[in-house]
């Protein structure tokens, strides 16, 4: 089993550049710009952390122009280029965010790379995450994790250490081992801000803040904010999905500070369309209209804190074993699916591209290929995924083009995927994909329950006293 150690986000060059993609007779170039105008209809591409040179950024901009915008309108098309984003292990910040949103994912309990703690969740997090590790693994369980603390660090860490001390005494650990474990907890606890780099907040200020403020830190009228925020369409890939999710937090905080009500905040943020290919981020509870498009054979986003990916990984291994031993019906049959709502708003297929020679042998384009039209080596499912992503973005832009005189709400997902004259066919397919997704998630939850009982059999609830201030 692979264990992913958390490495704090340090020594990071937190810089990025915004470019407008300029097309001159199919010769593409990048025009640097300081920000994105707050009242224009446009697309903004936020790619993975590998977008570090103009050549690749230009290629991505050309793909959007050729495969999407030419179907709709000549509108500004921007690409955000990460200028040498250096993170020792950029999974760390994503894992923190995923754990922070653990109400809407199925967290693993056998190996935890990070545990998010605040004043409200410490008791639940301790019972569900820390206690099983102590019961089954002792100090080794604590050694594998780090704590991201948001709030009063001293108070929260003190409460955590009190609980661990009480548990280990009840389990008859040696006093020296207890002391070493508590010291480990102390040295493995960091402020949540250590895992939250600045560039997502800065990107928010450049591309979204001008659409909801007057430029002097004041709110604007709700109708204008709705129209302007609906004019922008975000395309994300891999780490870009995580960037967008962190941008949400910045937007929520900024709108509260400007005096927007909770209802207004939710209404405005729901009009931000994000079409994300292979997003490596927390899914399922976004305030934006965040729609993911993923393949289960994309190993790059296989982060270890969601039972969905654990279930998929075991089935991939079993499929490869059946193939290698000559079993006749070796293939894992998995239809295209839609996992809605709290399960992520994800369109999920087994694989976008054909096997090179055997199961699990698929090129890196499964993750890296960003085309919005089917390519020659695509499977039927891959073509379907590309078509759905294309339709979502095209329909989002068409909606944006109606916002000049009056606000028109963003259509729901089951309308964004439509493509007249094939609406009836797509609606029927979406119903089947939703049903397949529901069945898939039932299998995942059953797998999670069975595996959790196997690894962590029911244990006696250990009483502990609360630390008094």
N, C-alpha and C positions, 0 to 999 in steps of 0.2 A: 504494500500500500504506500502510495506517495503522500508525504506530508509536506504541506506548503508553509514555510516559515514566513512570518510577517517581518518585513523590513520597513522601518519607518521611512517616510517620504522626506529624505533629506538630500542635500546636494542636488537639488532640482533647479534647472533653469526654467523658471516659470514665464516663458515668453511665447508669443504667438504673433502671427501676422494675418491680416485680412486682405484678400485680393478680390478684385472684380475680374471675372473672366471676360476677355474681349475677343470677339470673333471677327476677323477680317478676311473674308473669302476663304473660310475654313482654315485659316492660319490663326492659331490660338495663342494668346499671350495674357499675362497677368498684370493688372494695374493695381498697385498698392493703394489702400485706402485706410483712413483712420477709424472709420465706423460705418455702419449701415444706416442710410437715411430712414427716419422713423415713419414716413408716410408712403413708402413705395411698396409695390407688389414685387416680391423677389423670392429667390431661393438661397439658402445658405447651407453649404456642405461642411459638416464637422466630422472629419475622418478619424482614423485611429492615430495612435501616437507615433506611427511611422511616416506620417506626412511631413517630411522634414526637408524637402527640396522642391524647387519650382517645377521641375520636370514632372514629378508625380502629381503635384497639385494641379498643374495645367491639364494633365490627362484626365483627372477626375472632373474638372470643370467642363472639358470637352464631352465627356460621357453624358453629363447632365444636359448639356446644350443639344447634343445630337439625338439623344434617346428620349428626352422628356419635353424640353422647351419648344422644340420644333413642331410638336403636336399641339401646342397651346398658344403661346404668344412670345414675343420678343421682350422679355423682362430681365432686369438685372440678375445676374447669377454670381454668387460669391463663394469662395472657398477659404476656409480657415486653415492656415498652414502652421503646424507646430514647429517652432524653430529650435531644433535640438532639445526636445523634451527628454530629460534624463531622469529616470527613476530606477533605483536599484531593483525594485520588484513592484511594478505598478499595479499588481494585483492587490496590494495591501489596501489602498484607498478604496478600491471597488468592493473588497470583501467587507470593509467597515460599513460602507453604505448598504450593502446587501443585508448585513446582520442588523443594522439599524432598522431596516424595514422587514424584519423577520416575521412579523405578523402575517405577511402575505407570501412567504415562502415556507418551505419545509426545511428547517435547519437540521444539519447533521449533528448527531450527538456523539459519534464515536471519535471523530477528529474535529477539533474546532481551531481554526486559524486565528480568529479574533472574536472577542465578545464585546458588544457595545453595551455600556452601562450608563444609566442616569438615575436620578432620584426616584423616578416612578417605576422603573423596570427591574431594579436590582434584585428584589425578592424572587420574581418570576424567572429572571435570567439565571439566578443562582440555582434554583430547583431544577430547571430544565437543562441547563448547560454545564454548570460547574460541578454540581453534586454527582451526576453520573460519571464524570471524569474522575472524581476523587474515589468513588465507590469501586470503580473497576480498574483504575490505573494509578491511584495514589498520586504522589508528587509528579510522576511522569506525565500525567494528564495535564497538570498545571503548566509544566515545562513547555508543552506544545502550543500554548495560547498566549495572547496578549490582550490587554483590556484597553478599550478606547472609552475614556470617561468624559462625559459631557455634564457640566455642572460643578458642584463643590467637590473638587478632586479629593481633598483630605477626608471629608465626611463619607463619601461613597467608598473609597478604598478602605477606610477604617471599618465600615460596616461589612465589607466583603471579607476582610481579614478576620474579623470576629466570627463570622459564619464558618469560614474554613477552619479556624482554630478549634471551634466547638466540634465540628464534624470529625476532624482528625483525632481529637482526644477521645471522642466516642468510639472511633475505630481502633483505638489503642496504638496509634503511631508513637514512635519514640519522640521525646521532646526535642531532640536535636534535628530530627527530620521535619518536625512541625515548624521549628524556627527557620530552617532553610527554605521550606515551602513558602512561608509568609514573606520572607525576604525576596523570594522570587516573584511573588505577586506584586510586591512594592516596586521592584525594578522593572516589571513588565507592564506597569500601568502608565498610560500616557494620556494627555489631554486629547480630546476628540479633534481639536484644531490641528494637531500634529499630522492627522491623516487627511486634512482638507486643504489641498493646495489652492493658490489664489487664482490660477488662470481661468477656471470656470466662472468665477464671480466677475472677472474682468471681461470675459467674453459676453456675459449677460449685460454688462454695462454698455458694451459697444453695439449690440444688435437688438436687444429687447427693451432695455430701460427707456430709450428715446420714444418708444411707442406707448408708454404708459405714464409719462411724466412731461412736465413743461420745460425741462432743461434746467430748472432751478430747484429741483428736489420736491416739487409740488405735484399732487395728483391732478389729473385732468378729468373731464366729464366722462361718464361711463360709456356712452355711445361712441365717442371718439376713440377711446381706449380699445373697445371691442373691434371697431373697424380696422384700426391700425395694427393690432396684434394679429388679426385674421389675415392680413395682407402678407405675412411672412410665413414661409414653409421651410422647415428644417429637415435636412437629410443627414442622417448620422450612420456611422459604421464603427463597430467594435468599441474601442475606448471612447469614441465620440458619443455613444449612448450614455456612458457614465458621465461624461462632461455635461450633457443635457440634463441628466437627473440632478446633478449638483447645482446647475443653473436654476433649477426649480426652487431650491432652497433660498438662493439669493433673491429670486423674484418674489417669493412669499414674504421674506423679511423686508424687502424694499417697499412692497405695497402696504404692508402693515404700518411701516414707519410713515408713509405718505398719507395715511388715513383712510385707505380703502377698507370697507367692511369685509368680514369673512365671506359673506355671500358674493360680494363683488369680486373678491380675489378668486374664488372658485370658478365663477362664471367667466372671467377674463382668461384665466389660465387654461380652461378647457378648450379655448379656441386656438391654442398653439398646436399646430400639427407637426408631429415628429414621425417620419418614416425611417426606421432604423434597420439596416442590414447587419445581421450577426452582432447584436448589441451585447456587450459584456458589462452588465449592470443589473441593479435590482429592478425587477419587473413586477407589474401588477397593481401598483398603487400610485401611479403617476397622476398628478393634477393636470398635466398636459394630455392631449390626445396622442398618446405614445403607442405606435403600432410597430411590432417587431416582425422580422422575416428571418427565419433561422432554419438551419439544417442540423440534424442530430449527428452527422458525420463531421461537423465542424469542431475539431478538437481544441481550437484556440480559446473558445469561450467556455470550456468545460471546467468552470471553477467549482471548488469542492465544498459548497455549502447549500446545495439544493438537491433534494432527493430525486427530482426529475432527472438530473444528469447522472446520479448514481445508478438509477434504474436503467437508463439508456446505456451506460458504460457496461454494466453486467450483461445486457442483452447483446451488445456488440461483440463482447468477448465470446459469449456462447455461440453466436452466429459464426464467427471465425473458426471456432473449434469444430463445429459441425462440418464446415466446408473442408477443413484440413483433414478430417477423418473420413471424408467421402460419404457423408450422410446425404441421401437423395434430396430431401426437402430441407436444405440447410438454411434457406433465406428467411430472415425475420421479416414477416409481412407487416408493414406499417403504412397505413393510408395517410394522405395529406390531412392535416388537422388544423383546427383553430382553437387555441386555449384562451378563453375570454375572461374578462373581468380580473378578479384577484389572481388568476393563474397567468396573467401576463399580457393579454391582448396580442398574442403571438400567432402568426401563421407558421406552422412547423411542418417540414417534410423530412423524409428519411435521408435523402441525399439529392443534391442539386446536379451533380455530375456523375458520369458513369465510372464504374470500377476500372482501374488501370489493368489489373490482372486477377485480383481476389478481393474479398471483403476486407474492409479497413484499409484498402490500398487506393486512396483517392488523393489527388493532388491538392496543394494548398489553396487552389482557387476556390475550393469549397468555402473557405473563409474570405479570401482576398478578392475574388471576382465580384465587381460592383455593377455589372451591366444590368440595365433595366429592361432589356429585351433578351430573349433566349439566345444563347450561343450554340455553336455547332455540337459541342460535346455534352450538352445539358440533357438530363433525363426529362421525361414527361413532367415529373414533379418539379424539377428545377425550372422548366419553362413556365409552369403554373405559378410558381413563387415569383418569378420575374414579372409575369403579367399582372399579378395582384399588386405588387409593389408599384409598378408603373401606373396602374389605374388609380391607386390611392393618391399618388403625388399629382397626377394630371387633374383629378377631380378637386384636390385641395387647391391647386392653382386657379382652376376655373372659378371656384368659390371666391378666392381672393380678388379676382378681377371684377366681382360684383359689388365691392365694398365702397365705391366712391361716394355714392349718394345716400345709401342707407345700409345699415348693418344686416347681413345675412348670415345666420349661424352656420358653423361648420357641420356638414352632414355626418350622421353616425357611420360607424365602420361598415355596416352592411350596405350602405349606399355609396361610400367612397370606393368600394371595390368594383362597382358596376361599370359596364362598358357597352352602352347602346350600340348595336341592336341585340347584344347577347345577354341582356339583363336577366331574363327568365332562367337561362342556363346557369348563370353565375349565382343567382339566388338559390337555386336548387343545390348547387355544389357547396355553397356556404353552409346550408343546413346540414349536409352530410359531413362537412369538415367539423362543424360544431359538435355534432353527435359523436364523431370519432374522437374529438378532443376530450369530451366528457368521459368517454369510456377509457381513454388513455390515462386520464388523471385518477380515475377509480383504481386502475391497476397500480399506479404510482403510490397512492396512499396505502393500498393493501401491502405493497412491497415494503413501504416505510414502516408500517406497524409491525410486520413480521420480522424485519431486520432489527428494529429497535428492541423488540422483546428478546431476540436472540442475543444481541450484544449487551443489552442492559435489562436483565430480568427485574421484575418488580422488587423494590427495596423498601425497607421500613423508613417512614418519614422521620427524619432526625430532628428533634426539638432543639432550638437554639434561642438564646436571649438576644434581644435587640440592644445594640450599643447605645447607651444614653450619652447625650452630649454633655 
